[in-house]
Amino acid sequence: MKKTQLIKYLASASFAVLALILLFYTLPALAQSGPLPTSPVAPANPTNLLDTVDMRKPMSLEELGTPLQLIVFMALLTVLPFMFIMTTSFVRTLIVLSFLRTAMGTQTNPPNQVVVGIALFLTLYTMAPVWDKINNDAIVPYLDNKITQSIAVERGLTPIKTFMLKHTSKQELGFFIRLVNQPKPQRPSDVPLHVVIPAFMVSELTTGFKMGFVLFLPFLVIDLVVANTLLALGMMMLSPVTISLPFKILVFTLADGWFLILQAIVMSFRI
């Protein structure tokens, strides 16, 4: 992938996650305040002043000053990594790679930094179509001043929400809908994000564990074969796990395991 495309995907991902954060943290509430204190000096034209200023109406983000907008965005950046994890394919990818390392019995090889790095870049490739749509529908029109910030946020959330609903099972989605005591939505787009995100997370955990179980089976067979062989030879003092580790690595390498597993993870999101 070219460097410019990678930068574009990162920018699109950041915008999408910030859009999710803005939805959870109701920014108009930050601008609300109580009634203004009465001034001892009456205004020259109180009728026009009341028509012009309505403190009961919440302010939008565009009406906030630039310094206040900067403070709000800097505060929201602290939860940006968590929103990235909860709304993308990162969780499933990381779980599968972690199960692979456990099944092989290599302990800390590859290291955690390598596993997380592979999961991160695989997430960028998997989510590329979603972020391309966010970039074309929300970021580019907003930077060209063709749409307002609120419309850009709404358009940016739509592809993310569609992606999560596509990979969320009806069982988890129905559970969280009942949990918040909401009526059954007529359309998938009517499901609120605070219901879609936890349902998507649980579905990703379930799918990741299922894929991890399948990964364990061939390595479990190798462990059983080695254990029975050692038992037949009377070498009961040797650890079967230690003896089977080189055979696991050999079989995994000869079968081009990394390519097959990474391909399976990516294709699981294309179905």
Secondary structure as GFF3:
##gff-version 3
##sequence-region A 1 271
A	DSSP	alpha_helix	3	24	.	.	.	ID=ss1
A	DSSP	alpha_helix	28	31	.	.	.	ID=ss2
A	DSSP	alpha_helix	46	52	.	.	.	ID=ss3
A	DSSP	three_ten_helix	61	63	.	.	.	ID=ss4
A	DSSP	alpha_helix	66	76	.	.	.	ID=ss5
A	DSSP	three_ten_helix	77	79	.	.	.	ID=ss6
A	DSSP	alpha_helix	80	86	.	.	.	ID=ss7
A	DSSP	alpha_helix	90	104	.	.	.	ID=ss8
A	DSSP	alpha_helix	112	126	.	.	.	ID=ss9
A	DSSP	alpha_helix	128	134	.	.	.	ID=ss10
A	DSSP	pi_helix	135	139	.	.	.	ID=ss11
A	DSSP	alpha_helix	140	143	.	.	.	ID=ss12
A	DSSP	alpha_helix	149	166	.	.	.	ID=ss13
A	DSSP	alpha_helix	170	179	.	.	.	ID=ss14
A	DSSP	three_ten_helix	188	190	.	.	.	ID=ss15
A	DSSP	alpha_helix	193	232	.	.	.	ID=ss16
A	DSSP	alpha_helix	240	254	.	.	.	ID=ss17
A	DSSP	alpha_helix	257	268	.	.	.	ID=ss18
###
